[in-house]
Amino acid sequence: MQISEAESAVMDVLWRASAQRGEPLAAEDVVAALAQSRQWQEPTIKTLLNRLLKKGAIRASKDGRRYLYTPVLKRQDWLLGESQGLLERLFDGRVAPLVAHFSQHRKLSPKDIAELRQLLDELDDDHA
């Protein structure tokens, strides 16, 4: 499922609420969460919510005079699709050139390098 950068900001609010509280959010809750970081107006956020509804990324349930929104699209599924798309578009589907790119442009911190080494060690253990 393709969602825009703006839609992903709305999804992030819903994913966090779902993970932290397990509860859906009303539009005003989403507006409040995005007001500081994005400074979007309420009609913009409601438009984004409606787009996400039409795409099937979220669902809405009526609660009195308002709607409560819940994510249907799982964050992990979206991340997988986005990361695979990035790899295909920019690095011919390969991870090593991506890591090399960041390495050559000094975008890997010592912590990143340590985490990559640990991941490689774990992969070696799994394939041994």
C-alpha positions as CSV (number, residue, x, y, z in Angstrom):
1,M,0.0,0.0,0.0
2,Q,1.4,3.4,-1.0
3,I,1.0,6.2,1.5
4,S,2.4,9.7,1.1
5,E,4.9,11.3,3.5
6,A,2.1,13.4,5.0
7,E,-0.2,10.4,5.4
8,S,2.7,8.5,7.1
9,A,2.8,11.3,9.7
10,V,-0.8,10.7,10.5
11,M,-0.3,6.9,10.6
12,D,2.7,7.4,13.0
13,V,0.3,9.1,15.5
14,L,-2.2,6.3,15.1
15,W,0.5,3.6,15.4
16,R,1.9,5.1,18.6
17,A,-1.5,5.4,20.2
18,S,-2.3,1.9,19.3
19,A,1.0,0.6,20.7
20,Q,0.9,2.6,23.9
21,R,-2.8,2.5,24.8
22,G,-4.4,0.1,22.4
23,E,-7.1,2.6,21.8
24,P,-8.4,4.4,18.7
25,L,-8.0,8.2,18.4
26,A,-10.5,10.9,17.5
27,A,-9.6,13.4,14.8
28,E,-9.0,16.1,17.4
29,D,-6.5,13.8,19.1
30,V,-4.6,13.4,15.8
31,V,-4.8,17.2,15.2
32,A,-3.4,17.9,18.7
33,A,-0.6,15.4,18.2
34,L,0.4,17.0,14.9
35,A,-0.2,20.6,15.7
36,Q,3.3,21.2,17.2
37,S,5.4,19.2,14.8
38,R,3.6,19.9,11.5
39,Q,1.5,23.0,12.2
40,W,-1.2,21.6,10.0
41,Q,-4.8,22.9,10.2
42,E,-7.6,20.6,11.2
43,P,-9.1,20.4,7.6
44,T,-5.8,19.2,6.3
45,I,-5.6,16.4,8.9
46,K,-9.2,15.4,8.3
47,T,-8.4,15.2,4.5
48,L,-5.4,12.9,5.3
49,L,-7.6,10.7,7.5
50,N,-10.2,10.4,4.7
51,R,-7.5,9.5,2.2
52,L,-6.2,6.8,4.6
53,L,-9.7,5.5,5.1
54,K,-10.2,5.2,1.3
55,K,-6.9,3.3,1.0
56,G,-7.9,0.9,3.7
57,A,-4.9,1.9,5.9
58,I,-7.2,2.9,8.8
59,R,-10.8,2.2,9.9
60,A,-13.2,4.5,11.6
61,S,-15.9,3.7,14.1
62,K,-18.6,6.0,15.2
63,D,-18.6,7.2,18.8
64,G,-21.5,9.6,19.3
65,R,-21.0,12.5,17.0
66,R,-17.3,11.8,16.2
67,Y,-15.3,9.0,14.6
68,L,-12.5,7.1,16.2
69,Y,-9.6,6.0,14.0
70,T,-7.6,2.8,14.2
71,P,-4.7,1.7,12.0
72,V,-5.3,-1.4,9.9
73,L,-2.0,-1.2,8.1
74,K,0.7,-2.5,10.4
75,R,3.8,-0.3,10.8
76,Q,6.1,-3.3,10.2
77,D,4.3,-4.1,6.9
78,W,4.6,-0.5,5.7
79,L,8.3,-0.3,6.7
80,L,9.0,-3.5,4.8
81,G,7.4,-2.2,1.7
82,E,9.0,1.2,1.9
83,S,12.5,-0.3,2.6
84,Q,12.2,-2.8,-0.2
85,G,11.1,-0.1,-2.6
86,L,14.0,2.1,-1.6
87,L,16.5,-0.7,-2.1
88,E,15.0,-1.6,-5.5
89,R,14.9,2.0,-6.8
90,L,18.3,3.1,-5.6
91,F,20.5,0.0,-5.0
92,D,19.2,-2.7,-7.4
93,G,17.6,-4.5,-4.5
94,R,20.9,-5.0,-2.6
95,V,21.7,-4.0,1.0
96,A,25.5,-3.9,0.8
97,P,25.6,-1.0,-1.6
98,L,23.2,0.9,0.7
99,V,25.5,0.4,3.7
100,A,28.6,1.3,1.5
101,H,26.9,4.5,0.4
102,F,26.3,5.6,4.0
103,S,29.8,4.5,5.0
104,Q,31.4,6.5,2.2
105,H,29.5,9.6,3.2
106,R,30.3,9.3,6.9
107,K,26.7,8.7,7.9
108,L,27.5,5.6,10.1
109,S,28.2,6.4,13.7
110,P,30.3,4.1,15.8
111,K,27.1,2.8,17.4
112,D,25.7,2.0,13.9
113,I,28.9,0.1,13.0
114,A,28.8,-1.9,16.3
115,E,25.1,-2.8,15.6
116,L,25.9,-3.9,12.1
117,R,28.8,-6.1,13.3
118,Q,26.5,-7.7,15.9
119,L,23.8,-8.3,13.2
120,L,26.4,-9.9,10.9
121,D,27.7,-12.1,13.8
122,E,24.1,-13.2,14.5
123,L,23.5,-13.9,10.8
124,D,26.8,-15.9,10.7
125,D,25.6,-17.9,13.7
126,D,22.2,-18.6,12.1
127,H,23.9,-19.9,8.9
128,A,26.6,-21.9,10.5
